[in-house]
Amino acid sequence: MALLLVVNLRGKINSSQGVRRALSEMRVERKFTATVVTDEPSTLGMLKSCKDFIAWTPIDGELLSSLLEKRGMLTESKRLDGPALSKLGFGKHSEVAEMMIKEQKRLASVRGIRPFFRLSPPRGGFKSSLRRQATERGTLGANPGLTDIVRRMI
């Protein structure tokens, strides 16, 4: 079992009720929000039902650490910085990322950290279509090139 990075790229406009429910359960309701989930069978079923709105890929520790450092939040207005990490019992952002990968914890199960990241649109834009799956030379669905896109969104 591994951790997956899930990014909502199209919002939830013109989606069915089942898709909206799956997006809210994964905590990626808004456009350009991301979260980290485990690849359990139930999560994979939700991903496949939302494949026309989101993209996902396995996440490594380096990308997770940079997401926590630059886009991690405690509350609506408090960033996940050094003093906040020490209150949670961690020294660095890389320790949180290492713990999540080692224990296979999703972002929502780490206490004190907001369960999603707000990202900006990618610098340089999308190189492929936002209306097609990655298997059809698009961006959506299971996309191995999503890590490069997310690095430009941080």
C-alpha positions as CSV (number, residue, x, y, z in Angstrom):
1,M,0.0,0.0,0.0
2,A,1.3,3.5,-0.9
3,L,0.2,7.1,-0.5
4,L,-1.4,8.9,-3.4
5,L,-1.4,12.6,-4.1
6,V,-4.9,13.6,-5.4
7,V,-5.4,17.0,-7.1
8,N,-8.8,18.4,-8.2
9,L,-8.2,20.1,-11.5
10,R,-11.7,20.9,-12.7
11,G,-13.8,21.8,-9.7
12,K,-17.2,20.1,-9.2
13,I,-19.4,22.1,-11.6
14,N,-21.7,19.9,-13.7
15,S,-20.8,16.8,-11.8
16,S,-23.2,14.1,-10.4
17,Q,-24.1,13.8,-6.8
18,G,-21.9,10.7,-6.4
19,V,-18.9,12.5,-7.7
20,R,-19.5,15.5,-5.5
21,R,-19.8,13.2,-2.5
22,A,-16.6,11.4,-3.3
23,L,-14.8,14.7,-3.8
24,S,-16.0,15.9,-0.4
25,E,-14.9,12.7,1.3
26,M,-11.4,13.0,-0.2
27,R,-11.5,16.8,0.8
28,V,-10.7,18.1,-2.7
29,E,-14.0,19.9,-3.4
30,R,-12.5,23.1,-4.8
31,K,-10.4,23.6,-8.0
32,F,-6.6,23.3,-7.4
33,T,-6.8,21.6,-4.0
34,A,-4.7,18.6,-3.2
35,T,-4.6,16.0,-0.5
36,V,-2.8,12.7,0.4
37,V,-4.8,9.5,0.6
38,T,-3.9,5.8,0.9
39,D,-4.5,3.5,-2.0
40,E,-7.1,1.2,-0.3
41,P,-9.8,-0.4,-2.5
42,S,-12.5,2.0,-1.3
43,T,-10.3,5.0,-2.1
44,L,-9.4,3.6,-5.5
45,G,-13.2,3.3,-6.2
46,M,-13.7,6.9,-5.3
47,L,-10.8,7.9,-7.5
48,K,-12.2,6.0,-10.5
49,S,-15.6,7.6,-10.0
50,C,-14.1,11.1,-10.1
51,K,-11.5,10.4,-12.9
52,D,-13.0,13.1,-15.1
53,F,-12.3,15.8,-12.5
54,I,-9.1,14.8,-10.6
55,A,-5.6,13.5,-11.2
56,W,-3.6,11.3,-8.9
57,T,-0.1,9.8,-8.6
58,P,2.0,8.1,-5.9
59,I,3.8,10.6,-3.8
60,D,7.4,10.6,-2.6
61,G,8.8,12.1,0.7
62,E,10.5,15.0,-1.0
63,L,7.3,16.3,-2.7
64,L,5.3,15.8,0.4
65,S,7.8,17.6,2.5
66,S,7.8,20.6,0.2
67,L,4.0,20.6,0.1
68,L,3.9,20.7,3.9
69,E,6.5,23.4,4.1
70,K,5.1,25.8,1.5
71,R,1.4,25.1,1.6
72,G,0.7,23.4,4.9
73,M,-1.8,25.1,7.2
74,L,-3.0,24.6,10.7
75,T,-6.2,26.6,10.5
76,E,-7.7,29.1,8.0
77,S,-5.0,31.7,8.7
78,K,-2.1,29.9,10.5
79,R,0.7,28.4,8.5
80,L,2.5,25.2,9.4
81,D,5.8,26.8,10.4
82,G,8.5,26.0,13.0
83,P,6.7,26.9,16.2
84,A,3.5,25.2,15.0
85,L,5.5,22.0,14.2
86,S,7.1,22.0,17.6
87,K,3.6,22.2,19.2
88,L,2.7,19.1,17.2
89,G,5.8,17.3,18.3
90,F,7.9,17.5,15.1
91,G,11.1,19.3,14.4
92,K,11.0,19.7,10.6
93,H,8.5,19.2,7.8
94,S,10.5,16.3,6.5
95,E,9.8,14.5,9.8
96,V,6.1,14.8,9.3
97,A,6.4,13.6,5.7
98,E,8.6,10.7,6.7
99,M,6.2,9.7,9.4
100,M,3.2,9.8,7.0
101,I,5.0,7.6,4.4
102,K,6.3,5.2,7.0
103,E,3.0,4.7,8.8
104,Q,0.9,5.0,5.6
105,K,-1.2,7.9,7.1
106,R,-3.4,10.1,5.0
107,L,-3.3,13.8,5.5
108,A,-6.6,13.9,7.2
109,S,-5.5,11.5,9.9
110,V,-2.5,13.7,11.1
111,R,-3.9,15.8,14.0
112,G,-3.6,19.5,13.8
113,I,-2.8,19.8,10.1
114,R,-5.4,21.0,7.7
115,P,-6.5,17.9,5.5
116,F,-5.9,19.6,2.2
117,F,-3.5,22.0,0.4
118,R,-4.6,25.0,-1.6
119,L,-2.5,25.2,-4.7
120,S,-2.1,27.9,-7.4
121,P,-2.5,27.2,-11.2
122,P,0.8,25.8,-12.6
123,R,3.4,28.2,-13.8
124,G,3.7,27.8,-17.5
125,G,0.2,26.3,-17.8
126,F,-0.8,22.8,-18.5
127,K,1.1,21.1,-21.3
128,S,-1.8,18.8,-22.2
129,S,-5.6,18.8,-22.2
130,L,-7.6,19.1,-19.0
131,R,-10.5,17.3,-20.7
132,R,-8.7,14.0,-21.4
133,Q,-7.3,11.2,-19.4
134,A,-3.6,10.7,-19.0
135,T,-3.8,7.5,-21.2
136,E,-5.3,9.7,-24.0
137,R,-2.4,12.3,-23.8
138,G,-4.3,14.4,-21.2
139,T,-3.9,15.4,-17.6
140,L,-6.7,13.7,-15.7
141,G,-6.8,10.3,-14.0
142,A,-3.8,8.2,-13.0
143,N,-1.1,10.5,-14.2
144,P,2.6,9.7,-13.6
145,G,3.6,13.2,-14.7
146,L,1.5,14.9,-12.1
147,T,4.5,15.4,-9.8
148,D,6.0,17.9,-12.2
149,I,2.8,19.8,-12.5
150,V,2.4,19.9,-8.7
151,R,5.9,21.2,-8.3
152,R,4.9,24.1,-10.6
153,M,1.7,24.7,-8.6
154,I,3.5,25.0,-5.2
